[in-house]
Amino acid sequence: MKKFQAVIREFTKFSVQMVNRSYLKSQKLKTTEADRQKITLLEAENAALRKDKAALEQRVRMLKEVIQKNRDGTEGHQKELQELRVAAQTVVESIGLSEESGGSFADRLRGVP
């Protein structure tokens, strides 16, 4: 009888260990499944972010092109403005020289080269 009770105790102990192992495995499987779902969501989010990044990079390229065109245009405008300043200065100087010689303003303008 004692031997039977010892066997029953061992069986009970073994059964509890198996239940505990089964529970731990079940918990690990739940965790693994939750992690898989998170991975799926993160992959979808990552794909959306890659798409957004590509769109932003395209916008940056477009903006850089616009900036370069404006920069080129500004340089051209600066050159043209400088030429106009030189021409205006020449006219002013010519008018100043003509004033010394006398005559009407219209006459002096006609004399400008």
N, CA, C and O atoms as a printed pandas DataFrame, in Angstrom:
     atom_number atom_name residue_name chain_id  residue_number  x_coord  y_coord  z_coord
0              1         N          MET        A               1    0.821   -1.183    0.000
1              2        CA          MET        A               1    0.000    0.000    0.000
2              3         C          MET        A               1    0.873    1.257    0.000
3              4         O          MET        A               1    0.573    2.227   -0.696
4              5         N          LYS        A               2    1.939    1.234    0.774
5              6        CA          LYS        A               2    2.827    2.379    0.822
6              7         C          LYS        A               2    3.461    2.610   -0.553
7              8         O          LYS        A               2    3.659    3.743   -0.992
8              9         N          LYS        A               3    3.760    1.524   -1.193
9             10        CA          LYS        A               3    4.351    1.637   -2.504
10            11         C          LYS        A               3    3.349    2.275   -3.470
11            12         O          LYS        A               3    3.730    3.098   -4.302
12            13         N          PHE        A               4    2.093    1.905   -3.364
13            14        CA          PHE        A               4    1.044    2.455   -4.200
14            15         C          PHE        A               4    0.887    3.955   -3.950
15            16         O          PHE        A               4    0.756    4.736   -4.893
16            17         N          GLN        A               5    0.900    4.352   -2.672
17            18        CA          GLN        A               5    0.783    5.772   -2.319
18            19         C          GLN        A               5    1.987    6.568   -2.856
19            20         O          GLN        A               5    1.837    7.702   -3.312
20            21         N          ALA        A               6    3.161    5.966   -2.796
21            22        CA          ALA        A               6    4.354    6.638   -3.313
22            23         C          ALA        A               6    4.233    6.824   -4.818
23            24         O          ALA        A               6    4.609    7.865   -5.357
24            25         N          VAL        A               7    3.706    5.810   -5.490
25            26        CA          VAL        A               7    3.520    5.902   -6.940
26            27         C          VAL        A               7    2.490    6.985   -7.268
27            28         O          VAL        A               7    2.664    7.746   -8.220
28            29         N          ILE        A               8    1.432    7.047   -6.483
29            30        CA          ILE        A               8    0.391    8.059   -6.705
30            31         C          ILE        A               8    0.979    9.453   -6.495
31            32         O          ILE        A               8    0.699   10.366   -7.271
32            33         N          ARG        A               9    1.795    9.622   -5.444
33            34        CA          ARG        A               9    2.437   10.914   -5.193
34            35         C          ARG        A               9    3.358   11.291   -6.362
35            36         O          ARG        A               9    3.356   12.438   -6.808
36            37         N          GLU        A              10    4.111   10.366   -6.836
37            38        CA          GLU        A              10    5.006   10.619   -7.969
38            39         C          GLU        A              10    4.197   10.973   -9.216
39            40         O          GLU        A              10    4.550   11.880   -9.969
40            41         N          PHE        A              11    3.112   10.240   -9.414
41            42        CA          PHE        A              11    2.259   10.520  -10.560
42            43         C          PHE        A              11    1.651   11.922  -10.446
43            44         O          PHE        A              11    1.602   12.661  -11.430
44            45         N          THR        A              12    1.190   12.286   -9.246
45            46        CA          THR        A              12    0.607   13.604   -9.008
46            47         C          THR        A              12    1.657   14.683   -9.252
47            48         O          THR        A              12    1.393   15.687   -9.913
48            49         N          LYS        A              13    2.837   14.461   -8.713
49            50        CA          LYS        A              13    3.935   15.406   -8.896
50            51         C          LYS        A              13    4.261   15.561  -10.392
51            52         O          LYS        A              13    4.441   16.674  -10.885
52            53         N          PHE        A              14    4.332   14.442  -11.091
53            54        CA          PHE        A              14    4.614   14.450  -12.518
54            55         C          PHE        A              14    3.491   15.168  -13.277
55            56         O          PHE        A              14    3.760   15.946  -14.192
56            57         N          SER        A              15    2.243   14.910  -12.898
57            58        CA          SER        A              15    1.096   15.548  -13.556
58            59         C          SER        A              15    1.126   17.058  -13.357
59            60         O          SER        A              15    0.833   17.805  -14.291
60            61         N          VAL        A              16    1.472   17.519  -12.168
61            62        CA          VAL        A              16    1.547   18.952  -11.888
62            63         C          VAL        A              16    2.659   19.577  -12.729
63            64         O          VAL        A              16    2.492   20.663  -13.284
64            65         N          GLN        A              17    3.792   18.885  -12.817
65            66        CA          GLN        A              17    4.889   19.396  -13.630
66            67         C          GLN        A              17    4.470   19.505  -15.098
67            68         O          GLN        A              17    4.784   20.485  -15.773
68            69         N          MET        A              18    3.778   18.511  -15.568
69            70        CA          MET        A              18    3.324   18.535  -16.961
70            71         C          MET        A              18    2.322   19.663  -17.190
71            72         O          MET        A              18    2.368   20.342  -18.216
72            73         N          VAL        A              19    1.419   19.860  -16.235
73            74        CA          VAL        A              19    0.442   20.947  -16.351
74            75         C          VAL        A              19    1.174   22.285  -16.378
75            76         O          VAL        A              19    0.863   23.160  -17.186
76            77         N          ASN        A              20    2.159   22.431  -15.478
77            78        CA          ASN        A              20    2.938   23.679  -15.448
78            79         C          ASN        A              20    3.675   23.894  -16.772
79            80         O          ASN        A              20    3.681   25.007  -17.298
80            81         N          ARG        A              21    4.286   22.858  -17.305
81            82        CA          ARG        A              21    4.986   22.975  -18.586
82            83         C          ARG        A              21    4.008   23.336  -19.698
83            84         O          ARG        A              21    4.295   24.175  -20.552
84            85         N          SER        A              22    2.866   22.695  -19.671
85            86        CA          SER        A              22    1.860   22.971  -20.685
86            87         C          SER        A              22    1.397   24.427  -20.588
87            88         O          SER        A              22    1.229   25.101  -21.604
88            89         N          TYR        A              23    1.195   24.899  -19.371
89            90        CA          TYR        A              23    0.776   26.283  -19.164
90            91         C          TYR        A              23    1.861   27.241  -19.676
91            92         O          TYR        A              23    1.556   28.217  -20.361
92            93         N          LEU        A              24    3.116   26.961  -19.345
93            94        CA          LEU        A              24    4.212   27.820  -19.793
94            95         C          LEU        A              24    4.313   27.837  -21.316
95            96         O          LEU        A              24    4.527   28.887  -21.922
96            97         N          LYS        A              25    4.157   26.661  -21.929
97            98        CA          LYS        A              25    4.191   26.596  -23.388
98            99         C          LYS        A              25    3.032   27.390  -23.989
99           100         O          LYS        A              25    3.191   28.099  -24.983
100          101         N          SER        A              26    1.865   27.253  -23.362
101          102        CA          SER        A              26    0.698   27.987  -23.831
102          103         C          SER        A              26    0.940   29.495  -23.753
103          104         O          SER        A              26    0.594   30.235  -24.674
104          105         N          GLN        A              27    1.539   29.945  -22.643
105          106        CA          GLN        A              27    1.840   31.364  -22.492
106          107         C          GLN        A              27    2.861   31.826  -23.528
107          108         O          GLN        A              27    2.738   32.914  -24.090
108          109         N          LYS        A              28    3.866   30.995  -23.775
109          110        CA          LYS        A              28    4.867   31.347  -24.796
110          111         C          LYS        A              28    4.220   31.426  -26.177
111          112         O          LYS        A              28    4.540   32.320  -26.960
112          113         N          LEU        A              29    3.311   30.496  -26.480
113          114        CA          LEU        A              29    2.618   30.538  -27.770
114          115         C          LEU        A              29    1.779   31.798  -27.904
115          116         O          LEU        A              29    1.742   32.406  -28.974
116          117         N          LYS        A              30    1.109   32.195  -26.834
117          118        CA          LYS        A              30    0.321   33.432  -26.872
118          119         C          LYS        A              30    1.218   34.639  -27.107
119          120         O          LYS        A              30    0.896   35.527  -27.895
120          121         N          THR        A              31    2.345   34.655  -26.412
121          122        CA          THR        A              31    3.298   35.746  -26.581
122          123         C          THR        A              31    3.836   35.771  -28.005
123          124         O          THR        A              31    3.956   36.833  -28.617
124          125         N          THR        A              32    4.157   34.598  -28.522
125          126        CA          THR        A              32    4.673   34.494  -29.884
126          127         C          THR        A              32    3.640   34.983  -30.891
127          128         O          THR        A              32    3.981   35.697  -31.834
128          129         N          GLU        A              33    2.395   34.610  -30.698
129          130        CA          GLU        A              33    1.334   35.045  -31.602
130          131         C          GLU        A              33    1.150   36.560  -31.520
131          132         O          GLU        A              33    0.967   37.219  -32.544
132          133         N          ALA        A              34    1.198   37.104  -30.328
133          134        CA          ALA        A              34    1.086   38.554  -30.166
134          135         C          ALA        A              34    2.260   39.253  -30.860
135          136         O          ALA        A              34    2.086   40.287  -31.505
136          137         N          ASP        A              35    3.443   38.679  -30.718
137          138        CA          ASP        A              35    4.624   39.246  -31.379
138          139         C          ASP        A              35    4.485   39.185  -32.896
139          140         O          ASP        A              35    4.880   40.117  -33.596
140          141         N          ARG        A              36    3.930   38.102  -33.399
141          142        CA          ARG        A              36    3.725   37.991  -34.848
142          143         C          ARG        A              36    2.753   39.047  -35.348
143          144         O          ARG        A              36    2.950   39.633  -36.413
144          145         N          GLN        A              37    1.708   39.284  -34.577
145          146        CA          GLN        A              37    0.753   40.319  -34.960
146          147         C          GLN        A              37    1.414   41.704  -34.941
147          148         O          GLN        A              37    1.172   42.531  -35.820
148          149         N          LYS        A              38    2.247   41.938  -33.928
149          150        CA          LYS        A              38    2.962   43.211  -33.854
150          151         C          LYS        A              38    3.890   43.363  -35.059
151          152         O          LYS        A              38    3.987   44.439  -35.649
152          153         N          ILE        A              39    4.562   42.284  -35.412
153          154        CA          ILE        A              39    5.476   42.313  -36.562
154          155         C          ILE        A              39    4.713   42.660  -37.828
155          156         O          ILE        A              39    5.177   43.466  -38.635
156          157         N          THR        A              40    3.549   42.057  -38.006
157          158        CA          THR        A              40    2.737   42.337  -39.186
158          159         C          THR        A              40    2.343   43.807  -39.228
159          160         O          THR        A              40    2.431   44.450  -40.274
160          161         N          LEU        A              41    1.906   44.344  -38.077
161          162        CA          LEU        A              41    1.537   45.756  -38.023
162          163         C          LEU        A              41    2.740   46.656  -38.272
163          164         O          LEU        A              41    2.634   47.661  -38.975
164          165         N          LEU        A              42    3.879   46.296  -37.699
165          166        CA          LEU        A              42    5.092   47.098  -37.889
166          167         C          LEU        A              42    5.567   47.060  -39.338
167          168         O          LEU        A              42    6.048   48.063  -39.865
168          169         N          GLU        A              43    5.430   45.906  -39.976
169          170        CA          GLU        A              43    5.809   45.810  -41.388
170          171         C          GLU        A              43    4.914   46.691  -42.245
171          172         O          GLU        A              43    5.390   47.349  -43.171
172          173         N          ALA        A              44    3.611   46.708  -41.941
173          174        CA          ALA        A              44    2.686   47.566  -42.688
174          175         C          ALA        A              44    3.034   49.037  -42.450
175          176         O          ALA        A              44    3.038   49.839  -43.384
176          177         N          GLU        A              45    3.323   49.382  -41.204
177          178        CA          GLU        A              45    3.701   50.759  -40.890
178          179         C          GLU        A              45    5.008   51.129  -41.578
179          180         O          GLU        A              45    5.162   52.244  -42.077
180          181         N          ASN        A              46    5.941   50.196  -41.601
181          182        CA          ASN        A              46    7.231   50.422  -42.254
182          183         C          ASN        A              46    7.041   50.674  -43.755
183          184         O          ASN        A              46    7.683   51.551  -44.334
184          185         N          ALA        A              47    6.154   49.897  -44.370
185          186        CA          ALA        A              47    5.882   50.078  -45.801
186          187         C          ALA        A              47    5.269   51.463  -46.051
187          188         O          ALA        A              47    5.630   52.144  -47.011
188          189         N          ALA        A              48    4.345   51.870  -45.182
189          190        CA          ALA        A              48    3.734   53.196  -45.333
190          191         C          ALA        A              48    4.788   54.292  -45.156
191          192         O          ALA        A              48    4.785   55.288  -45.880
192          193         N          LEU        A              49    5.675   54.102  -44.200
193          194        CA          LEU        A              49    6.731   55.093  -43.978
194          195         C          LEU        A              49    7.695   55.163  -45.159
195          196         O          LEU        A              49    8.154   56.245  -45.526
196          197         N          ARG        A              50    8.002   54.008  -45.757
197          198        CA          ARG        A              50    8.864   54.008  -46.944
198          199         C          ARG        A              50    8.211   54.774  -48.089
199          200         O          ARG        A              50    8.871   55.516  -48.816
200          201         N          LYS        A              51    6.904   54.578  -48.235
201          202        CA          LYS        A              51    6.162   55.278  -49.284
202          203         C          LYS        A              51    6.186   56.789  -49.013
203          204         O          LYS        A              51    6.419   57.583  -49.924
204          205         N          ASP        A              52    5.944   57.178  -47.756
205          206        CA          ASP        A              52    5.993   58.593  -47.386
206          207         C          ASP        A              52    7.390   59.165  -47.611
207          208         O          ASP        A              52    7.537   60.295  -48.076
208          209         N          LYS        A              53    8.403   58.387  -47.281
209          210        CA          LYS        A              53    9.783   58.840  -47.468
210          211         C          LYS        A              53   10.060   59.095  -48.945
211          212         O          LYS        A              53   10.674   60.099  -49.305
212          213         N          ALA        A              54    9.605   58.182  -49.794
213          214        CA          ALA        A              54    9.825   58.346  -51.239
214          215         C          ALA        A              54    9.123   59.612  -51.738
215          216         O          ALA        A              54    9.677   60.355  -52.548
216          217         N          ALA        A              55    7.904   59.852  -51.250
217          218        CA          ALA        A              55    7.176   61.055  -51.664
218          219         C          ALA        A              55    7.894   62.315  -51.180
219          220         O          ALA        A              55    7.991   63.302  -51.910
220          221         N          LEU        A              56    8.390   62.273  -49.954
221          222        CA          LEU        A              56    9.118   63.424  -49.419
222          223         C          LEU        A              56   10.424   63.660  -50.170
223          224         O          LEU        A              56   10.796   64.803  -50.436
224          225         N          GLU        A              57   11.116   62.580  -50.509
225          226        CA          GLU        A              57   12.355   62.728  -51.280
226          227         C          GLU        A              57   12.066   63.344  -52.647
227          228         O          GLU        A              57   12.846   64.158  -53.142
228          229         N          GLN        A              58   10.955   62.960  -53.251
229          230        CA          GLN        A              58   10.562   63.539  -54.539
230          231         C          GLN        A              58   10.288   65.031  -54.378
231          232         O          GLN        A              58   10.699   65.832  -55.217
232          233         N          ARG        A              59    9.593   65.408  -53.296
233          234        CA          ARG        A              59    9.324   66.826  -53.047
234          235         C          ARG        A              59   10.612   67.599  -52.830
235          236         O          ARG        A              59   10.761   68.721  -53.315
236          237         N          VAL        A              60   11.539   66.999  -52.104
237          238        CA          VAL        A              60   12.826   67.654  -51.854
238          239         C          VAL        A              60   13.556   67.885  -53.180
239          240         O          VAL        A              60   14.112   68.960  -53.407
240          241         N          ARG        A              61   13.551   66.878  -54.048
241          242        CA          ARG        A              61   14.195   67.045  -55.354
242          243         C          ARG        A              61   13.545   68.183  -56.140
243          244         O          ARG        A              61   14.233   69.003  -56.747
244          245         N          MET        A              62   12.221   68.221  -56.120
245          246        CA          MET        A              62   11.514   69.276  -56.832
246          247         C          MET        A              62   11.851   70.648  -56.243
247          248         O          MET        A              62   12.094   71.602  -56.983
248          249         N          LEU        A              63   11.865   70.743  -54.925
249          250        CA          LEU        A              63   12.187   72.014  -54.281
250          251         C          LEU        A              63   13.620   72.445  -54.587
251          252         O          LEU        A              63   13.888   73.628  -54.799
252          253         N          LYS        A              64   14.533   71.480  -54.608
253          254        CA          LYS        A              64   15.923   71.808  -54.954
254          255         C          LYS        A              64   16.004   72.355  -56.369
255          256         O          LYS        A              64   16.751   73.297  -56.633
256          257         N          GLU        A              65   15.232   71.763  -57.287
257          258        CA          GLU        A              65   15.221   72.254  -58.661
258          259         C          GLU        A              65   14.689   73.687  -58.721
259          260         O          GLU        A              65   15.237   74.537  -59.424
260          261         N          VAL        A              66   13.618   73.939  -57.977
261          262        CA          VAL        A              66   13.032   75.280  -57.956
262          263         C          VAL        A              66   14.025   76.275  -57.372
263          264         O          VAL        A              66   14.193   77.376  -57.895
264          265         N          ILE        A              67   14.682   75.883  -56.285
265          266        CA          ILE        A              67   15.674   76.758  -55.659
266          267         C          ILE        A              67   16.806   77.052  -56.639
267          268         O          ILE        A              67   17.258   78.191  -56.753
268          269         N          GLN        A              68   17.257   76.022  -57.342
269          270        CA          GLN        A              68   18.352   76.228  -58.305
270          271         C          GLN        A              68   17.905   77.155  -59.432
271          272         O          GLN        A              68   18.654   78.040  -59.846
272          273         N          LYS        A              69   16.683   76.951  -59.928
273          274        CA          LYS        A              69   16.175   77.826  -60.989
274          275         C          LYS        A              69   16.073   79.257  -60.488
275          276         O          LYS        A              69   16.437   80.197  -61.195
276          277         N          ASN        A              70   15.576   79.422  -59.259
277          278        CA          ASN        A              70   15.478   80.769  -58.694
278          279         C          ASN        A              70   16.856   81.379  -58.494
279          280         O          ASN        A              70   17.062   82.566  -58.747
280          281         N          ARG        A              71   17.790   80.567  -58.043
281          282        CA          ARG        A              71   19.162   81.049  -57.835
282          283         C          ARG        A              71   19.750   81.505  -59.168
283          284         O          ARG        A              71   20.352   82.574  -59.262
284          285         N          ASP        A              72   19.565   80.674  -60.199
285          286        CA          ASP        A              72   20.063   81.048  -61.528
286          287         C          ASP        A              72   19.381   82.322  -62.010
287          288         O          ASP        A              72   20.034   83.212  -62.557
288          289         N          GLY        A              73   18.076   82.409  -61.809
289          290        CA          GLY        A              73   17.325   83.599  -62.219
290          291         C          GLY        A              73   17.777   84.824  -61.445
291          292         O          GLY        A              73   17.892   85.910  -62.014
292          293         N          THR        A              74   18.032   84.662  -60.158
293          294        CA          THR        A              74   18.477   85.774  -59.324
294          295         C          THR        A              74   19.830   86.282  -59.794
295          296         O          THR        A              74   20.059   87.490  -59.849
296          297         N          GLU        A              75   20.721   85.368  -60.131
297          298        CA          GLU        A              75   22.033   85.778  -60.625
298          299         C          GLU        A              75   21.887   86.555  -61.929
299          300         O          GLU        A              75   22.570   87.558  -62.138
300          301         N          GLY        A              76   21.011   86.100  -62.793
301          302        CA          GLY        A              76   20.758   86.809  -64.051
302          303         C          GLY        A              76   20.164   88.185  -63.791
303          304         O          GLY        A              76   20.533   89.166  -64.436
304          305         N          HIS        A              77   19.227   88.245  -62.824
305          306        CA          HIS        A              77   18.628   89.531  -62.489
306          307         C          HIS        A              77   19.662   90.485  -61.886
307          308         O          HIS        A              77   19.649   91.686  -62.156
308          309         N          GLN        A              78   20.541   89.936  -61.078
309          310        CA          GLN        A              78   21.588   90.772  -60.482
310          311         C          GLN        A              78   22.490   91.354  -61.573
311          312         O          GLN        A              78   22.857   92.528  -61.520
312          313         N          LYS        A              79   22.839   90.540  -62.544
313          314        CA          LYS        A              79   23.689   90.999  -63.647
314          315         C          LYS        A              79   22.967   92.077  -64.446
315          316         O          LYS        A              79   23.551   93.106  -64.784
316          317         N          GLU        A              80   21.692   91.833  -64.746
317          318        CA          GLU        A              80   20.896   92.799  -65.497
318          319         C          GLU        A              80   20.751   94.105  -64.708
319          320         O          GLU        A              80   20.840   95.192  -65.279
320          321         N          LEU        A              81   20.529   93.995  -63.398
321          322        CA          LEU        A              81   20.409   95.180  -62.551
322          323         C          LEU        A              81   21.704   95.981  -62.555
323          324         O          LEU        A              81   21.680   97.209  -62.627
324          325         N          GLN        A              82   22.828   95.287  -62.478
325          326        CA          GLN        A              82   24.127   95.973  -62.515
326          327         C          GLN        A              82   24.309   96.702  -63.845
327          328         O          GLN        A              82   24.798   97.831  -63.877
328          329         N          GLU        A              83   23.914   96.049  -64.949
329          330        CA          GLU        A              83   24.016   96.687  -66.257
330          331         C          GLU        A              83   23.137   97.938  -66.326
331          332         O          GLU        A              83   23.536   98.959  -66.887
332          333         N          LEU        A              84   21.934   97.844  -65.747
333          334        CA          LEU        A              84   21.037   99.002  -65.735
334          335         C          LEU        A              84   21.609  100.130  -64.880
335          336         O          LEU        A              84   21.483  101.301  -65.236
336          337         N          ARG        A              85   22.229   99.790  -63.768
337          338        CA          ARG        A              85   22.858  100.808  -62.921
338          339         C          ARG        A              85   23.976  101.522  -63.683
339          340         O          ARG        A              85   24.095  102.747  -63.640
340          341         N          VAL        A              86   24.790  100.729  -64.378
341          342        CA          VAL        A              86   25.887  101.326  -65.159
342          343         C          VAL        A              86   25.316  102.245  -66.231
343          344         O          VAL        A              86   25.821  103.348  -66.437
344          345         N          ALA        A              87   24.260  101.795  -66.916
345          346        CA          ALA        A              87   23.644  102.614  -67.963
346          347         C          ALA        A              87   23.059  103.887  -67.362
347          348         O          ALA        A              87   23.221  104.968  -67.928
348          349         N          ALA        A              88   22.380  103.772  -66.221
349          350        CA          ALA        A              88   21.798  104.945  -65.570
350          351         C          ALA        A              88   22.892  105.914  -65.147
351          352         O          ALA        A              88   22.765  107.126  -65.322
352          353         N          GLN        A              89   23.958  105.374  -64.595
353          354        CA          GLN        A              89   25.077  106.226  -64.179
354          355         C          GLN        A              89   25.685  106.960  -65.383
355          356         O          GLN        A              89   26.047  108.133  -65.295
356          357         N          THR        A              90   25.784  106.248  -66.497
357          358        CA          THR        A              90   26.312  106.858  -67.722
358          359         C          THR        A              90   25.406  107.999  -68.169
359          360         O          THR        A              90   25.887  109.067  -68.549
360          361         N          VAL        A              91   24.091  107.774  -68.124
361          362        CA          VAL        A              91   23.136  108.813  -68.522
362          363         C          VAL        A              91   23.257  110.002  -67.584
363          364         O          VAL        A              91   23.294  111.148  -68.034
364          365         N          VAL        A              92   23.320  109.736  -66.273
365          366        CA          VAL        A              92   23.430  110.825  -65.304
366          367         C          VAL        A              92   24.710  111.609  -65.538
367          368         O          VAL        A              92   24.696  112.840  -65.517
368          369         N          GLU        A              93   25.788  110.927  -65.754
369          370        CA          GLU        A              93   27.053  111.603  -65.995
370          371         C          GLU        A              93   26.998  112.404  -67.292
371          372         O          GLU        A              93   27.518  113.518  -67.360
372          373         N          SER        A              94   26.367  111.836  -68.322
373          374        CA          SER        A              94   26.244  112.545  -69.604
374          375         C          SER        A              94   25.408  113.793  -69.439
375          376         O          SER        A              94   25.725  114.844  -69.997
376          377         N          ILE        A              95   24.334  113.674  -68.668
377          378        CA          ILE        A              95   23.469  114.837  -68.436
378          379         C          ILE        A              95   24.241  115.893  -67.648
379          380         O          ILE        A              95   24.133  117.089  -67.918
380          381         N          GLY        A              96   25.011  115.436  -66.680
381          382        CA          GLY        A              96   25.813  116.368  -65.882
382          383         C          GLY        A              96   26.802  117.113  -66.752
383          384         O          GLY        A              96   26.982  118.319  -66.580
384          385         N          LEU        A              97   27.448  116.428  -67.684
385          386        CA          LEU        A              97   28.394  117.081  -68.583
386          387         C          LEU        A              97   27.672  118.051  -69.513
387          388         O          LEU        A              97   28.189  119.119  -69.840
388          389         N          SER        A              98   26.462  117.661  -69.934
389          390        CA          SER        A              98   25.688  118.520  -70.831
390          391         C          SER        A              98   25.207  119.762  -70.110
391          392         O          SER        A              98   25.086  120.817  -70.732
392          393         N          GLU        A              99   24.927  119.672  -68.810
393          394        CA          GLU        A              99   24.457  120.831  -68.047
394          395         C          GLU        A              99   25.512  121.919  -68.061
395          396         O          GLU        A              99   25.212  123.111  -68.117
396          397         N          GLU        A             100   26.732  121.479  -68.008
397          398        CA          GLU        A             100   27.817  122.446  -68.008
398          399         C          GLU        A             100   27.854  123.210  -69.332
399          400         O          GLU        A             100   28.252  124.374  -69.385
400          401         N          SER        A             101   27.432  122.533  -70.388
401          402        CA          SER        A             101   27.452  123.185  -71.684
402          403         C          SER        A             101   26.177  123.974  -71.940
403          404         O          SER        A             101   26.116  124.730  -72.909
404          405         N          GLY        A             102   25.163  123.822  -71.104
405          406        CA          GLY        A             102   23.905  124.551  -71.235
406          407         C          GLY        A             102   22.940  123.813  -72.124
407          408         O          GLY        A             102   23.216  122.680  -72.520
408          409         N          GLY        A             103   21.793  124.427  -72.457
409          410        CA          GLY        A             103   20.789  123.831  -73.315
410          411         C          GLY        A             103   19.649  123.255  -72.497
411          412         O          GLY        A             103   19.738  123.147  -71.273
412          413         N          SER        A             104   18.567  122.883  -73.191
413          414        CA          SER        A             104   17.400  122.329  -72.500
414          415         C          SER        A             104   17.650  120.868  -72.135
415          416         O          SER        A             104   18.574  120.220  -72.627
416          417         N          PHE        A             105   16.788  120.385  -71.254
417          418        CA          PHE        A             105   16.906  118.997  -70.810
418          419         C          PHE        A             105   16.726  118.049  -71.991
419          420         O          PHE        A             105   17.462  117.069  -72.101
420          421         N          ALA        A             106   15.781  118.312  -72.863
421          422        CA          ALA        A             106   15.528  117.479  -74.051
422          423         C          ALA        A             106   16.745  117.470  -74.955
423          424         O          ALA        A             106   17.104  116.432  -75.511
424          425         N          ASP        A             107   17.373  118.610  -75.101
425          426        CA          ASP        A             107   18.569  118.675  -75.926
426          427         C          ASP        A             107   19.687  117.842  -75.323
427          428         O          ASP        A             107   20.425  117.147  -76.022
428          429         N          ARG        A             108   19.787  117.932  -74.029
429          430        CA          ARG        A             108   20.845  117.163  -73.358
430          431         C          ARG        A             108   20.602  115.655  -73.516
431          432         O          ARG        A             108   21.544  114.887  -73.714
432          433         N          LEU        A             109   19.298  115.229  -73.425
433          434        CA          LEU        A             109   18.987  113.800  -73.596
434          435         C          LEU        A             109   19.277  113.354  -75.023
435          436         O          LEU        A             109   19.730  112.228  -75.229
436          437         N          ARG        A             110   19.036  114.184  -75.985
437          438        CA          ARG        A             110   19.322  113.823  -77.366
438          439         C          ARG        A             110   20.811  113.631  -77.564
439          440         O          ARG        A             110   21.237  112.859  -78.423
440          441         N          GLY        A             111   21.584  114.318  -76.785
441          442        CA          GLY        A             111   23.032  114.244  -76.919
442          443         C          GLY        A             111   23.641  113.033  -76.220
443          444         O          GLY        A             111   24.840  112.779  -76.336
444          445         N          VAL        A             112   22.813  112.290  -75.496
445          446        CA          VAL        A             112   23.326  111.111  -74.775
446          447         C          VAL        A             112   23.567  109.999  -75.788
447          448         O          VAL        A             112   22.701  109.714  -76.615
448          449         N          PRO        A             113   24.750  109.361  -75.726
449          450        CA          PRO        A             113   25.049  108.276  -76.694
450          451         C          PRO        A             113   24.174  107.058  -76.496
451          452         O          PRO        A             113   24.307  106.076  -77.226
